Amino acid sequence: MTVVGCGAVGGTLALHLTLAGAEVTVVERDTAHRDAIAARGITVTGADGTATTVRPAAVVDPADPLTGVRCTTVLLAVKSQDTLAAAGWVAPRLTADGHLVSCQNGGNTDVLAGVVGPDRVLGAFVDIAADVVGPGTVRSGGVTRLVVGEPGGGPGHRAAALAALLPEVVQTTDDVRGLIWSKRVLAAMYTLTALVDADTADVIDRHRDLMLAVAAEVRAIAAAEGVTLRDLGYFDPARLADDPGGCLDDLVAWQRGVTKVRVGPFRDIAVRGRRTEAHTELADLRRAAAAHGLPAHHLARLDGQLTELESDRRSFTHDNLRPAEWPAPIGQEIA
């Protein structure tokens, strides 16, 4: 079993796989993080403060040209902007019967299929709340779930095998595409919360109209793509059409019970000082919107504000979400 990208998601999965008895090879390009894992192992601190440490069977630098790694099952957990490079590393090392599981946000299964072939890629709805808090150390936000299936439909025997190995973490689905797109609706709202230095639940609750406007753009794209959105358990995007208030009430209540109170894009910019992968996802959604002749004004503005935060031309404040900062309502042209 190979985990490519051992950050919050990859580190969590590597820990559970090792605890389940799998021989895990970790591939990680960040030098400090990789060296810490090689020296001390991966430590994941649970929501209750309990720390668990495991030692992977091997820790690999992808820049090392001498590595002889061969991959059968690959859990790809790199940031979206690194997908092509990571797939290029995996492709020549993938065994004849090998496959990739995209443990990522967004539409990366199509990117991976273009490199290794569509029959060698599985999709996954990633529901893992965690953060890297230091070299070799991950803090869990209290949610660890991976729902895996064939991108074209059906769970497939490969997803079933992974679920059998990690029954407490991995589930299978007949419609992973619907789950992934539901996560994309949710992720767009979560990315909005990254514009403010405040708890995720509080930002969603305070700026409901803007959350609904951004979600509406992604829902329209999903519909044009022929996707049926699925209930994630704590968030059902279909409810936004007829019960938006109740849907957001439930999401806010659920978010208040999770110990991870800042989203990844906020930590990317404010804590780690790096460009967030949200740009890749937003660009992909905007391309899809353009292909269907749909508006994506709010997605474009969100992308722009993230760039301004990254270049210190904007601060993390609720003022970023005031109506004057945002375009006309959905379906209307910006003056």
C-alpha positions in Angstrom: 0.0 0.0 0.0 1.4 3.4 -1.0 0.3 6.7 0.4 1.4 9.6 -1.9 1.2 12.9 0.1 1.4 12.4 3.8 -0.3 15.6 5.0 -3.4 15.7 7.1 -5.4 13.2 5.0 -2.5 11.0 3.9 -1.1 10.9 7.3 -4.4 9.9 8.9 -4.9 7.1 6.3 -1.3 5.9 6.6 -1.8 5.6 10.4 -5.0 3.6 10.1 -3.6 1.4 7.3 -0.5 0.6 9.5 -2.6 -0.1 12.5 -4.6 -2.5 10.3 -1.5 -4.5 9.5 -0.8 -3.1 6.0 2.8 -2.6 4.8 2.7 1.1 4.0 5.1 3.1 1.9 4.8 6.9 2.4 5.9 9.2 -0.4 6.3 12.8 0.8 8.2 15.7 -0.8 8.3 18.1 2.2 11.7 17.5 3.7 11.1 18.4 7.3 7.8 16.4 7.4 9.4 13.4 5.6 12.5 13.4 7.9 10.3 13.5 11.0 8.2 10.5 9.8 11.4 8.6 8.9 12.9 9.3 12.3 9.9 9.1 14.7 6.9 7.9 12.6 3.5 9.5 12.1 1.7 10.8 15.1 -2.0 11.5 15.0 -3.6 13.2 18.0 -7.3 12.4 18.3 -10.1 14.8 19.3 -9.8 13.5 22.8 -6.1 14.4 23.0 -4.9 10.8 22.7 -1.8 10.5 20.5 -1.1 7.4 18.4 2.2 6.9 16.6 3.1 4.4 13.9 6.2 3.7 11.8 5.5 3.2 8.0 7.4 0.4 6.4 9.2 2.9 4.1 9.5 6.7 3.7 10.3 7.9 0.2 11.5 11.2 -1.3 9.8 11.4 -4.7 12.8 13.5 -6.0 15.1 10.5 -5.4 15.7 9.0 -8.9 17.1 5.8 -7.4 13.9 4.7 -5.6 12.7 1.3 -6.7 9.2 1.6 -5.4 6.5 -0.4 -7.1 2.9 0.5 -6.4 -0.3 -1.7 -6.5 -2.8 0.3 -4.4 -2.0 4.0 -4.3 -3.9 6.4 -2.0 -3.2 9.8 -3.6 -3.6 12.6 -1.0 -1.6 15.5 -2.5 -3.1 19.0 -3.0 -5.1 19.4 -6.2 -2.4 21.6 -7.8 0.1 18.8 -7.4 -2.1 16.1 -9.0 -0.4 15.9 -12.4 3.1 15.8 -10.9 2.2 13.1 -8.4 0.4 11.0 -11.1 3.5 11.4 -13.3 5.6 10.0 -10.5 3.2 7.1 -9.8 2.5 6.1 -13.5 5.8 4.3 -14.3 5.8 2.6 -10.9 2.2 1.3 -11.1 2.0 -2.5 -11.4 0.0 -4.0 -14.2 -2.9 -4.6 -11.9 -2.4 -1.4 -9.9 -4.8 1.5 -9.3 -5.0 4.9 -7.8 -7.6 6.2 -5.3 -8.0 10.0 -5.5 -8.2 10.9 -1.8 -8.6 14.6 -2.8 -11.2 17.3 -3.1 -12.6 18.3 -6.5 -12.6 16.7 -9.9 -9.1 15.1 -9.9 -10.3 11.7 -11.1 -10.4 13.0 -14.6 -6.9 14.4 -14.4 -5.6 11.1 -13.0 -7.5 9.1 -15.7 -5.7 11.1 -18.4 -2.3 10.0 -17.0 -2.8 6.3 -15.9 -6.1 5.4 -17.7 -9.7 5.6 -16.5 -9.8 1.9 -15.5 -7.1 2.4 -13.0 -8.6 5.2 -11.0 -11.1 5.2 -8.1 -12.9 8.2 -6.7 -13.4 9.0 -3.1 -15.5 11.3 -1.0 -13.0 12.5 1.6 -14.5 13.3 5.0 -11.4 13.6 7.1 -11.1 16.7 9.4 -7.5 17.0 10.3 -4.5 19.4 10.2 -0.7 19.0 10.1 0.4 20.8 13.2 4.2 20.0 13.0 6.6 17.8 11.2 5.4 14.2 11.4 2.3 15.3 13.5 -1.4 15.5 12.5 -4.2 16.6 14.7 -7.6 15.0 14.0 -10.7 17.2 14.0 -12.9 14.3 15.0 -14.1 13.0 11.6 -12.4 10.2 9.7 -14.4 8.7 6.8 -13.5 7.8 3.2 -16.3 6.7 0.8 -14.8 5.0 -2.3 -16.3 3.9 -5.6 -15.8 3.6 -9.3 -16.1 7.1 -11.0 -18.4 5.6 -13.6 -20.7 4.1 -11.0 -20.7 1.1 -8.6 -18.4 0.4 -5.7 -16.3 -2.3 -7.5 -14.2 -5.0 -6.0 -11.2 -2.7 -5.4 -13.2 -0.4 -3.2 -14.6 -3.4 -1.4 -11.1 -4.7 -0.7 -10.1 -1.3 0.9 -13.2 -1.2 2.9 -12.5 -4.7 4.2 -9.1 -3.7 5.3 -10.3 -0.5 7.0 -14.0 -1.2 8.0 -14.1 1.6 10.6 -12.8 4.2 8.1 -13.7 3.2 4.5 -17.2 2.8 3.1 -18.2 1.9 -0.5 -20.7 3.7 -2.7 -22.5 3.2 -6.0 -22.4 6.9 -6.8 -19.1 8.4 -5.7 -19.5 11.2 -8.3 -22.7 12.4 -6.6 -20.9 12.5 -3.2 -17.9 14.3 -4.7 -20.1 17.0 -6.2 -22.0 17.4 -3.0 -18.6 18.0 -1.3 -17.8 20.5 -3.9 -21.0 22.5 -3.0 -20.0 22.3 0.7 -16.3 23.1 -0.1 -17.3 26.3 -1.9 -19.1 27.5 1.2 -16.3 26.4 3.5 -13.8 28.3 1.3 -15.8 31.4 1.8 -15.2 31.0 5.6 -11.5 31.2 4.9 -11.9 34.9 4.2 -12.5 35.5 7.9 -10.4 34.7 11.0 -13.4 33.3 12.9 -14.8 29.8 13.6 -16.3 28.1 10.5 -19.7 27.7 12.1 -20.0 31.3 13.1 -19.0 32.6 9.6 -21.6 30.3 7.9 -24.3 31.4 10.3 -23.6 35.1 10.0 -23.3 35.2 6.2 -26.1 32.9 5.0 -27.2 34.7 1.9 -23.7 34.7 0.5 -23.2 31.0 1.4 -26.4 30.2 -0.5 -25.4 32.3 -3.5 -22.1 30.5 -3.9 -23.7 27.1 -3.3 -26.3 27.9 -6.0 -23.6 28.4 -8.6 -22.0 25.0 -7.9 -25.4 23.3 -7.7 -26.2 24.7 -11.2 -22.9 23.4 -12.6 -23.6 19.9 -11.1 -27.1 19.8 -12.6 -25.7 20.8 -16.0 -23.1 18.0 -15.6 -26.0 15.5 -15.0 -25.0 14.9 -11.4 -27.5 13.9 -8.7 -26.3 15.4 -5.5 -26.2 13.1 -2.5 -26.8 13.6 1.2 -23.5 13.6 3.1 -25.2 13.0 6.4 -24.6 16.4 8.0 -25.2 18.3 4.8 -27.7 17.6 2.0 -27.3 20.1 -0.8 -30.7 19.1 -2.3 -32.3 20.7 0.8 -30.9 24.1 -0.3 -33.7 24.3 -2.9 -36.7 24.0 -0.6 -35.4 24.3 3.0 -32.2 26.5 2.9 -32.6 27.7 6.4 -33.0 24.3 7.9 -30.2 22.9 5.8 -27.8 25.6 7.1 -29.1 25.3 10.7 -28.1 21.6 10.6 -24.7 22.3 9.0 -23.9 25.0 11.6 -25.0 22.7 14.5 -22.8 19.9 13.1 -19.9 22.2 12.6 -20.1 23.4 16.2 -19.5 19.8 17.3 -16.3 19.4 15.3 -13.0 20.3 16.9 -11.5 21.5 13.6 -12.7 25.1 13.6 -10.7 26.6 10.6 -10.8 25.2 7.1 -7.8 24.2 5.0 -7.7 27.3 2.8 -7.5 29.5 5.8 -4.7 27.5 7.3 -2.9 27.4 4.0 -2.8 31.2 3.8 -2.8 32.4 7.4 -0.8 29.7 9.1 1.4 28.0 6.5 1.9 31.1 4.3 1.3 29.2 1.0 -1.0 29.4 -2.0 -4.2 27.4 -1.3 -5.4 24.6 -3.4 -8.8 26.2 -3.5 -7.7 28.1 -6.6 -7.4 24.9 -8.5 -10.8 23.8 -7.5 -12.4 27.2 -8.3 -10.7 27.3 -11.7 -12.1 23.9 -12.5 -15.6 24.9 -11.5 -15.4 28.1 -13.5 -14.3 26.2 -16.6 -17.2 23.9 -16.2 -19.6 26.8 -15.7 -18.3 28.5 -18.9 -18.7 25.3 -20.9 -22.4 25.2 -19.9 -22.9 29.0 -20.3 -23.6 29.4 -16.6 -22.7 32.3 -14.3 -19.8 31.9 -11.8 -19.5 35.5 -10.6 -19.3 34.5 -6.9 -16.7 31.8 -7.6 -14.6 34.3 -9.5 -14.8 36.9 -6.7 -13.9 34.3 -4.1 -10.9 33.3 -6.1 -9.9 37.0 -6.3 -10.2 37.6 -2.6 -8.1 34.5 -1.8 -5.4 35.9 -4.1 -5.6 39.3 -2.3 -5.2 37.6 1.1 -2.2 35.7 -0.2 -0.5 38.9 -1.3 -1.3 40.8 1.9 -3.6 43.2 0.0 -6.6 42.1 2.2 -7.0 41.1 5.9 -9.1 38.2 7.3 -12.2 40.1 8.4 -16.0 39.8 8.1 -15.9 42.9 5.9 -14.7 40.6 3.1 -18.2 39.1 3.1 -20.2 42.3 3.2 -22.7 42.6 0.2 -20.8 45.5 -1.4 -17.8 43.2 -2.0 -19.8 40.8 -4.0 -21.5 40.7 -7.5 -25.1 40.9 -8.5 -27.5 38.1 -7.7 -27.3 34.8 -9.6 -28.5 35.2 -13.2 -27.9 39.0 -13.3 -25.1 40.8 -15.0 -22.5 42.7 -12.9 -22.9 46.4 -13.6 
